[in-house]
């Protein structure tokens, strides 16, 4: 066990962004592995920075880890460099914090959040040594459980899963865990366990269904278990029905959405006809403003983030949005906590909301017209008038937003050249929203993908060639001083469409494409389309056929999945779309009889009471500006943090500690914490220097205790000394290093080095390689057993690194230097 950890630690010392693989973040729940009834690992099949931004996996982690008899860990997809090292060193894929092989867990929950992570699922199972195909697993293997929004059509990945939760998992995941736990205690055979799982409402066991094909065309999916013909999704009637502590995990690395996310509502009944989430998450369920402010208080106190995002499919539709934002700012504005609202709908904003959002900092302003003309917006049931869009943009611009993002889709049903021209015309109008003046407009375009369980599930997707033609036309037109054009890679949209409408035959395609090098397909720089094309050709699959229009009278591969919304309703919406007729929002009009509600427990649940209790802001009475010199250590796994990541840990720890912080001015107010020097990733230090400015005088001991309580293990304050802004960051220009070598070096080699007046080494600085002079910076160098004692002259700018000195000694590249450990220090008496 320890050997696995030690071997893994050696590997991550050699990869890019090692902080992705550390684990043990703030708020992680840790228990003895052997003493729990059930071992669960939740896996997000994408990189750490994406997975840590996913609120669904976080919620499941908080729910499961609140059960004392469960051991819960996480894992995220490895980047290619780590994967290469794992395979080379014959090391299995490990869980994030406990560093346990995934094979040691009873239950592995691998989500399927979007179609382009299919090969990542295969890669993770393969690296873990778990049979990729469910049919090949034995009683000794973990149960592999799926879930996520893309399982609206689980068939392309169904062969990889033992069971899949359809719909919302907050309740179902506990029921699955209890069944697996009981089965493990009784040593129940795998087949019997799968049967028990199929008895849980909302759980789909793919092996109980058999697909039938005729002449290479999907015909039907035959249920093999009587009474198990349809899998009805799970729905949580009330978001606050299942309590769990709201103490989100605080990431080491910068993540895609680096802020505290709070789900203010779930579901949307606007009924955009392209939107799968509209079907998957109906009906609308809103949290009360009181509960949301409680979650904000609890979450910020536990994490130290300086920004909150109120999440919803359509945040602007939240019933009490104005009251919520005003109350939020009253409480958190003095602490410089910013607020962002993704998914804003045109017409849902008012001047009060805009004014409140910008009070701390403007976090971005995005509008999603989706289509360039009102005609096409009526087709997709996004009834947005152009004048409303222009008015919203004008309010944002006048309130100070200089950049505006617009999202559009191309290839929507009935789209014409005039609709494409409408995108260009609308974007150009927005750049001149105030006469000749206006914001910088960034236009982002993706290709329409017909999604299962939508009114457009039967429609065709644009061919790859036609997608490229339309994008090229837009590229030529959307250029100018205040216009920028971005687009989703058409090959990725093509593959997304294949999996959206695919069947179980695609499992072989996924396996073969993975074998040919496909993984991390959601990342443009990692996407290898040629691997998919080669795999499809080898299997004789015509991928274009999956994008063709479907006959509504023929069965679809996902019709055994019941999301509540009926086929009859979707066909009616399709007909209304082709007639350019919009459908109303059922929250404010009559019921459209979509089938999602039972009108007992499952129904629209809106926040009716918008009154928020009076909240007193925490205002610190400023006494002045007080500067403190911090001497801290960075050891253990924290050595793998970059300087920027260390800075964020200090910022968040200081916020959690409740220190009376002084903040910087400008666009993004930050606590005034500065650092003397950047320590290279992988180097430990016993005495680094930082400066902290407060607006209230505190004793050094109080500051030290408060910060050490909140800093992660490996970062610790050793001394706090009252200082001045000029002196707080001063450090000696001589740094001492103790370097443990992995290979021996002779005394003669050291003496030969010291005797030279010039030693030149080729190193990489940023993206460039250059030759640097090493010798003048080495003040002393001694050998003691397998360790080097090195003293380096370190000027304010420039200089050399300890590993570069070792590389020069061994005549190798710095990345190949045989180093086990580097520990830096300054004589403590020189720092005080």
C-alpha positions, -999 to +999 in steps of 0.1 A: +000+000+000+027+025+010+048+012-019+020+023-043+018+057-027+056+062-029+058+050-065+030+073-075+046+102-058+077+097-078+057+097-110+037+129-103+070+147-096+076+143-134+042+153-148+027+186-159+003+201-133+010+176-105-015+194-083-043+176-103-033+143-085-026+153-049-060+147-032-066+155+004-081+189-004-098+211+022-131+196+034-122+160+023-137+134+046-112+108+056-119+075+074-099+042+079-104+022+047-106-012+063-130-002+091-160+008+068-187-014+054-186-001+018-158+014-002-169+038-029-149+057-055-167+084-075-150+090-109-154+119-132-141+109-167-123+141-175-094+161-161-094+174-125-101+210-135-133+199-152-144+173-127-139+195-097-162+221-113-190+196-117-216+201-089-233+168-095-203+147-084-197+171-055-233+166-042-230+128-044-197+130-026-211+151+002-242+128+005-222+095+006-194+108+028-219+119+054-226+082+061-200+070+087-201+034+075-190+044+039-155+051+027-157+076-002-129+087-025-127+103-059-108+100-091-104+120-123-091+111-157-054+112-161-037+135-186-017+117-213+016+123-195+005+106-163-011+077-183+022+071-201+041+069-168+015+046-152+017+022-182+055+024-183+059+018-145+031-009-145+013+011-118-025+008-115-048+039-116-053+050-080-080+069-062-072+105-055-068+109-018-063+074-003-041+063-033-059+030-034-062+008-065-097+012-079-100-026-078-100-024-040-134-006-040-168-023-039-186+004-060-171+025-087-194+053-098-182+066-132-204+094-146-212+099-182-217+137-182-212+143-220-207+121-250-170+130-258-157+114-226-166+078-237-130+068-243-120+082-209-143+057-192-126+029-211-091+043-203-098+046-165-112+010-163-083-003-184-056+015-163-073+003-131-071-033-143-109-037-142-125-055-172-138-028-195-168-049-206-193-056-178-199-092-191-162-101-183-164-090-147-164-115-119-176-115-083-142-102-073-146-070-094-163-038-083-197-029-094-194-001-121-223+023-118-231+051-143-252+082-143-251+118-156-270+138-182-256+118-213-272+086-200-304+100-215-291+076-243-269+052-224-266+027-253-232+036-267-216+030-233-240+005-219-217-025-223-192-008-199-216-005-170-231-030-146-259-005-137-268+031-145-289+056-125-314+073-148-323+109-137-314+125-104-292+104-081-294+120-047-318+094-033-310+065-057-272+065-050-279+057-013-303+029-022-277+015-046-250+018-020-271+000+006-279-029-017-242-033-027-231-031+009-256-058+020-246-080-010-209-077+000-216-088+036-236-118+024-212-126-004-240-125-029-232-136-065-228-109-091-259-120-111-281-119-080-267-085-071-275-071-105-310-084-102-314-066-068-301-034-084-327-036-112-354-036-085-344-001-075-366+025-093-346+044-119-317+019-121-310+005-155-291-028-158-280-030-195-274-068-194-312-073-189-318-059-224-307-073-258-304-052-289-317-065-322-303-054-356-315-062-391-291-056-420-270-033-400-300-012-388-312-010-352-346-027-349-354-030-312-341-034-276-357-066-261-361-067-223-349-101-209-366-096-175-404-096-173-418-063-161-386-045-168-395-029-201-391+008-192-367+026-168-383+056-154-360+084-143-356+094-106-368+129-096-360+147-064-393+165-056-377+191-033-340+201-036-337+205+002-354+171+009-321+153+013-299+171+038-261+171+036-234+194+049-226+222+024-189+221+027-176+219-009-141+206-016-115+233-022-093+225-053-056+227-053-054+236-090-073+263-108-104+247-121-128+255-150-153+272-127-132+283-098-159+296-075-185+284-050-215+271-070-250+270-055-279+254-073-307+279-069-332+259-090-334+227-111-354+223-142-367+246-169-401+248-185-393+273-212-393+244-236-365+252-260-369+224-285-332+216-289-326+214-251-322+179-236-319+193-201-354+207-204-367+172-206-343+156-182-348+180-153-384+189-155-403+202-135-389+234-121-379+232-084-366+264-067-349+268-034-361+295-011-340+327-008-336+320+029-320+285+023-298+299-005-283+325+018-277+299+045-259+278+019-238+308+008-229+315+044-220+279+051-202+274+018-181+306+019-171+299+055-160+264+047-141+272+015-129+308+015-139+314-022-143+350-033-170+344-058-204+326-059-222+314-090-260+309-087-266+279-109-297+271-129-307+262-164-321+297-166-310+317-136-329+348-147-361+329-143-357+323-106-388+338-089-371+358-063-339+367-081-339+405-074-346+400-037-320+372-035-292+393-051-299+424-031-299+404+002-267+386-009-249+418-015-260+433+018-244+404+036-213+397+015-203+429-002-181+441+027-161+408+022-156+415-015-174+384-026-185+386-062-216+371-078-220+355-112-252+344-129-247+320-158-275+311-182-292+345-182-322+348-205-329+380-224-357+398-208-351+383-174-328+411-162-336+445-148-315+475-139-315+466-102-300+431-109-274+445-133-264+472-108-261+446-080-240+421-100-213+447-108-209+460-073-178+439-065-166+430-100-182+424-133-178+386-138-188+384-175-220+390-194-233+363-217-265+362-238-277+331-258-300+341-286-291+307-302-305+318-336-299+349-357-335+356-367-368+358-348-383+333-373-358+306-363-360+315-327-398+308-329-389+274-345-368+265-315-393+280-290-369+307-279-392+336-284-367+365-280-374+398-297-344+415-312-353+448-295-353+430-261-319+416-268-305+450-278-321+466-248-305+441-224-271+446-241-275+484-238-282+482-201-251+460-196-229+483-216-241+514-198-235+496-165-199+492-175-196+459-193-171+463-221-172+427-233-203+408-243-205+371-252-231+358-276-239+321-282-255+308-314-260+274-330-258+266-367-277+237-384-309+241-365-340+226-383-352+249-412-321+271-410-315+292-441-288+315-454-309+344-441-306+330-406-268+329-408-268+365-421-290+373-390-261+362-367-237+386-384-262+415-385-271+411-348-235+409-337-226+440-357-256+459-342-244+451-307-209+466-314-228+499-321-253+498-293-247+535-285-243+551-319-208+544-330-199+531-295-205+496-281-189+466-264-164+441-277-187+413-289-174+377-288-195+354-309-194+317-301-210+292-325-215+255-321-232+230-343-267+218-335-267+182-323-302+165-322-305+151-287-326+122-275-358+130-257-362+164-274-386+176-301-357+175-326-345+140-318-357+128-352-340+156-372-308+153-392-275+169-382-255+189-406-228+169-424-192+176-416-186+192-450-217+215-447-208+224-411-173+236-423-188+255-452-212+275-429-184+281-403-161+294-430-187+318-442-192+331-407-155+334-402-152+357-432-181+379-421-175+381-383-143+401-383-136+436-372-121+458-345-148+449-319-158+415-332-143+381-323-155+348-336-150+314-319-165+281-329-167+246-316-146+221-335-169+206-362-153+172-359-161+171-322-197+181-329-199+154-355-188+127-330-211+141-304-240+136-328-230+100-335-230+092-298-262+112-291-282+090-315-261+059-313-267+023-303-247-005-286-226-012-317-207+020-308-191+002-278-168-016-303-160+017-319-151+033-286-128+004-277-110+004-310-106+042-311-092+040-276-068+014-287-057+037-316-050+066-291-083+084-287-090+099-252-097+133-237-118+140-269-135+170-253-102+189-254-095+203-289-058+199-285-061+162-275-089+153-300-077+127-326-104+125-352-083+102-374-084+075-347-122+075-348-123+074-386-098+046-388-117+026-362-150+031-380-135+020-413-120-011-397-154-020-382-174-012-413-195+015-396-208+044-416-209+072-390-228+096-413-258+073-410-261+081-373-266+118-382-294+111-407-331+120-400-351+093-382-386+081-390-409+089-360-427+056-366-396+035-361-381+026-327-351+046-313-323+030-293-332+050-262-370+045-260-367+022-230-355+052-210-385+071-197-377+107-187-413+115-181-418+136-212-440+116-236-433+108-273-467+123-281-457+156-265-424+157-284-441+150-317-466+178-311-437+202-303-420+191-334-451+199-355-454+233-338-417+240-345-422+233-382-452+256-382-431+283-364-455+282-334-442+288-299-454+271-268-459+289-234-440+283-202-463+261-181-453+279-149-473+309-161-498+293-185-519+262-187-503+227-184-490+215-217-494+178-206-458+169-213-460+140-189-432+150-165-454+158-134-476+136-113-491+167-096-486+150-062-449+150-053-435+158-088-446+193-099-434+228-103-422+241-070-415+278-070-402+300-043-433+319-033-420+338-003-394+363-016-391+381+018-356+376+032-349+380+069-328+411+077-291+401+075-264+421+091-232+424+071-200+416+089-182+449+088-148+453+103-140+486+119-108+497+101-081+509+124-055+515+097-031+494+076-009+469+095+018+448+077+031+415+089+060+394+077+051+358+074+077+330+075+062+298+063+071+263+052+060+244+021+068+207+025+054+173+017+028+171-011+024+208-011+058+210-029+039+201-060+018+233-059+028+262-082+033+296-068-001+307-081-017+277-064+001+285-031-012+321-033-048+309-037-044+286-007-033+315+014-061+338+001-087+312+009-072+302+043-072+339+053-108+343+044-118+311+062-098+323+093-119+355+093-089+378+094-096+416+090-081+416+055-071+446+035-081+443-002-065+455-034-083+481-056-095+476-091-114+451-112-107+420-090-102+429-053-078+404-036-065+401-001-032+420+002-010+389+006+023+391-013+051+366-018+089+373-018+099+347-044+083+320-065+094+285-054+098+260-083+072+232-084+086+201-066+110+220-043+103+221-005+112+250+017+115+254+054+115+292+053+097+312+026+085+347+031+052+365+025+036+398+036+001+402+050-018+435+053-047+438+077-070+467+086-070+459+123-041+452+146-038+416+158-011+399+178+014+378+158+004+347+177-033+352+169-025+355+132-003+325+133-028+303+150-057+314+128-039+308+096-023+275+106-058+262+115-070+268+080-039+262+059-035+227+044-010+202+057+024+210+043+018+248+044+024+263+079+033+296+094+064+294+115+068+331+125+047+362+122+066+395+126+051+430+126+068+448+097+066+476+072+056+473+035+091+480+024+108+454+047+082+427+048+093+409+016+131+413+020+150+380+018+187+372+018+204+367-015+219+335-004+197+304-003+207+270+012+196+237-004+198+201+008+195+179-022+189+141-019+203+123-049+189+092-065+224+083-079+258+087-063+283+113-074+320+113-067+340+139-047+361+144-078+332+154-099+322+181-074+358+194-071+361+194-109+329+215-111+341+240-084+374+244-102+358+256-134+352+293-139+324+287-164+297+260-167+271+265-193+238+245-194+209+245-219+176+250-200+140+259-207+126+292-196+090+294-203+085+282-239+121+289-250+153+270-246+184+290-238+220+285-226+227+299-191+259+303-171+257+282-139+290+285-121+289+322-108+258+315-089+272+285-069+287+299-037+295+266-021+288+229-028+296+199-006+287+162-005+275+144+026+266+107+019+240+108-009+231+145-002+245+177-016+247+209+005+244+238-019+244+275-014+232+296-043+234+333-049+198+343-058+195+379-072+162+396-073+158+387-110+174+359-130+197+333-114+197+295-116+178+267-099+191+239-077+181+212-101+200+230-129+232+228-108+226+190-103+220+187-141+253+204-148+271+180-124+256+150-141+259+165-176+222+159-183+190+179-189+173+193-157+143+170-163+167+140-162+186+151-131+187+122-105+170+140-077+148+125-050+142+156-029+152+193-027+148+213+005+155+250+005+160+272+036+174+305+048+192+308+081+163+318+103+182+345+121+186+363+088+148+364+082+138+380+115 
